[in-house]
Amino acid sequence: MMPTSVPGPASRQAGFTLLEMMVVLLIIGIATTLASVSAFGDNSARALRQDALRLAHLFTAAQAEARTSGQPIVWAHDGDGYRFSRLPNRLVLPARMAARTRPVTDTAITGATPLRPREWMSSGTVSVRMKPDARLVFGADWIPGPLQMELEADGNVVRLSRLGNGRYVVSP
């Protein structure tokens, strides 16, 4: 019968390999960086950026809803918050022109829907500048035109852009 193991003392590894130590240090470094940024970052700038990111998602949802329902949706804002409203199904004027001429209300966009009225996350008053300077209307267009929007609060500015392909991009 042949022996199945090599004679001599059994060798066991004691400690950690260099690769294991480097992975642990990398994880600790990432966690420390995230903690310091969240603890010492500019809260007002972060809140304004969150507002812009949330608007990008809501604008995408509003475009999809307008396309699905066939009813144009208008976005309106003031210093305290913003809301989405539907235009009636039967319009005599084109949607963008009707949005400029009379106030629109819709009781269907309230409650737990994503397009419900919301307040700004930023602590200060938020001002909005848009190019083109018109009311923002989401219609049945598959790819709406480009849009440039600036949100400003407490000396911070964030840009929200709609590219030609309909995608939204937020830049600080």
C-alpha positions as CSV (number, residue, x, y, z in Angstrom):
1,M,0.0,0.0,0.0
2,M,1.3,3.5,-0.9
3,P,1.1,6.4,1.4
4,T,-1.4,9.1,0.3
5,S,0.3,12.1,2.0
6,V,3.8,13.4,2.1
7,P,5.6,12.4,5.3
8,G,6.5,15.2,7.6
9,P,4.8,17.9,9.6
10,A,1.5,19.2,8.2
11,S,2.0,22.7,6.8
12,R,-0.8,25.2,7.5
13,Q,-1.0,28.8,6.4
14,A,-1.0,31.3,9.2
15,G,-2.2,34.9,8.7
16,F,-3.5,36.7,5.6
17,T,-2.2,37.0,2.1
18,L,-1.1,40.4,0.7
19,L,-4.1,40.4,-1.6
20,E,-6.6,39.8,1.2
21,M,-5.0,42.7,3.2
22,M,-5.2,45.0,0.1
23,V,-8.9,44.2,-0.4
24,V,-9.7,45.0,3.2
25,L,-7.8,48.3,3.0
26,L,-9.6,49.2,-0.2
27,I,-13.0,48.6,1.4
28,I,-12.0,50.7,4.5
29,G,-10.8,53.5,2.2
30,I,-14.0,53.6,0.2
31,A,-16.2,53.6,3.4
32,T,-14.1,56.4,4.9
33,T,-14.4,58.5,1.8
34,L,-18.2,58.1,1.6
35,A,-18.6,58.9,5.3
36,S,-16.5,62.0,5.1
37,V,-18.2,63.3,2.0
38,S,-21.7,62.8,3.5
39,A,-20.6,64.3,6.9
40,F,-18.7,67.3,5.6
41,G,-20.2,67.9,2.1
42,D,-22.2,71.0,1.2
43,N,-25.8,70.0,2.1
44,S,-27.5,72.8,0.1
45,A,-25.5,71.8,-3.1
46,R,-26.3,68.2,-2.6
47,A,-30.0,68.9,-2.0
48,L,-30.2,71.0,-5.2
49,R,-28.5,68.2,-7.2
50,Q,-31.0,65.7,-5.7
51,D,-33.8,68.1,-6.9
52,A,-32.3,68.0,-10.5
53,L,-31.9,64.2,-10.5
54,R,-35.5,63.8,-9.3
55,L,-36.8,66.2,-11.9
56,A,-34.9,64.2,-14.6
57,H,-36.7,61.0,-13.5
58,L,-40.1,62.8,-13.2
59,F,-39.7,64.4,-16.6
60,T,-39.1,61.0,-18.2
61,A,-42.2,59.6,-16.4
62,A,-44.3,62.6,-17.5
63,Q,-43.2,62.1,-21.1
64,A,-44.1,58.4,-20.9
65,E,-47.5,59.2,-19.3
66,A,-48.3,61.8,-21.9
67,R,-47.4,59.5,-24.7
68,T,-49.5,56.6,-23.1
69,S,-52.6,58.6,-22.2
70,G,-52.6,60.9,-25.3
71,Q,-53.1,63.9,-23.0
72,P,-50.4,66.6,-22.8
73,I,-48.9,67.2,-19.4
74,V,-47.6,70.6,-18.2
75,W,-44.9,71.2,-15.6
76,A,-45.3,74.3,-13.5
77,H,-43.0,75.6,-10.7
78,D,-42.6,78.3,-8.1
79,G,-40.1,79.0,-5.4
80,D,-41.6,76.5,-3.0
81,G,-42.2,73.5,-5.3
82,Y,-43.6,72.2,-8.5
83,R,-46.5,70.2,-10.0
84,F,-47.7,68.5,-13.1
85,S,-51.1,69.1,-14.7
86,R,-52.9,67.5,-17.6
87,L,-54.4,69.5,-20.5
88,P,-57.8,68.4,-21.6
89,N,-58.2,65.7,-24.3
90,R,-60.0,68.0,-26.7
91,L,-58.1,71.1,-27.4
92,V,-58.9,73.7,-30.0
93,L,-55.4,75.2,-29.7
94,P,-52.1,73.2,-29.9
95,A,-51.0,72.0,-26.5
96,R,-48.0,74.3,-26.1
97,M,-50.1,77.3,-27.1
98,A,-53.0,76.3,-24.8
99,A,-50.6,76.0,-21.9
100,R,-49.5,79.6,-22.3
101,T,-53.0,81.0,-22.6
102,R,-54.9,79.7,-19.6
103,P,-54.3,78.0,-16.3
104,V,-54.7,74.3,-16.3
105,T,-55.6,72.0,-13.4
106,D,-56.1,68.3,-13.1
107,T,-57.3,66.5,-10.0
108,A,-56.0,63.2,-11.3
109,I,-52.4,64.1,-10.7
110,T,-52.4,64.1,-6.9
111,G,-52.0,61.5,-4.1
112,A,-49.6,58.7,-4.5
113,T,-48.7,59.1,-8.2
114,P,-45.1,59.9,-9.1
115,L,-46.3,63.1,-10.7
116,R,-47.9,64.5,-7.6
117,P,-47.1,68.0,-6.4
118,R,-43.8,68.2,-4.6
119,E,-41.7,70.7,-2.6
120,W,-38.1,71.4,-3.4
121,M,-35.6,69.5,-1.3
122,S,-33.4,72.5,-1.1
123,S,-33.7,74.6,2.0
124,G,-33.7,78.0,0.2
125,T,-35.9,79.4,-2.5
126,V,-35.2,77.7,-5.8
127,S,-35.2,79.7,-9.0
128,V,-35.6,78.1,-12.4
129,R,-34.3,79.4,-15.8
130,M,-35.1,77.5,-18.9
131,K,-34.1,77.7,-22.6
132,P,-36.3,77.8,-24.6
133,D,-38.0,80.2,-22.2
134,A,-41.5,78.7,-22.3
135,R,-43.8,76.5,-20.3
136,L,-42.6,72.9,-20.2
137,V,-45.2,70.7,-22.0
138,F,-44.8,66.9,-22.4
139,G,-46.8,65.6,-25.4
140,A,-47.1,62.6,-27.6
141,D,-43.8,63.4,-29.3
142,W,-41.4,60.4,-29.1
143,I,-38.4,62.6,-28.9
144,P,-39.0,66.1,-27.6
145,G,-36.7,68.9,-28.5
146,P,-33.6,69.9,-26.5
147,L,-34.0,71.7,-23.2
148,Q,-31.6,73.6,-20.9
149,M,-32.6,74.3,-17.3
150,E,-30.7,75.9,-14.5
151,L,-31.8,75.4,-10.9
152,E,-30.3,77.9,-8.4
153,A,-30.6,78.0,-4.6
154,D,-28.3,79.4,-1.9
155,G,-25.6,80.4,-4.4
156,N,-25.5,76.9,-6.0
157,V,-26.3,76.2,-9.6
158,V,-27.2,72.8,-11.2
159,R,-27.9,72.3,-14.9
160,L,-30.5,69.8,-16.2
161,S,-30.3,69.2,-19.9
162,R,-32.5,67.2,-22.3
163,L,-30.4,66.0,-25.1
164,G,-31.7,65.6,-28.7
165,N,-32.4,61.9,-28.1
166,G,-34.7,62.7,-25.1
167,R,-32.3,61.7,-22.4
168,Y,-31.8,63.9,-19.4
169,V,-28.3,64.8,-18.0
170,V,-27.6,66.6,-14.7
171,S,-24.3,68.5,-14.3
172,P,-23.1,70.4,-11.3
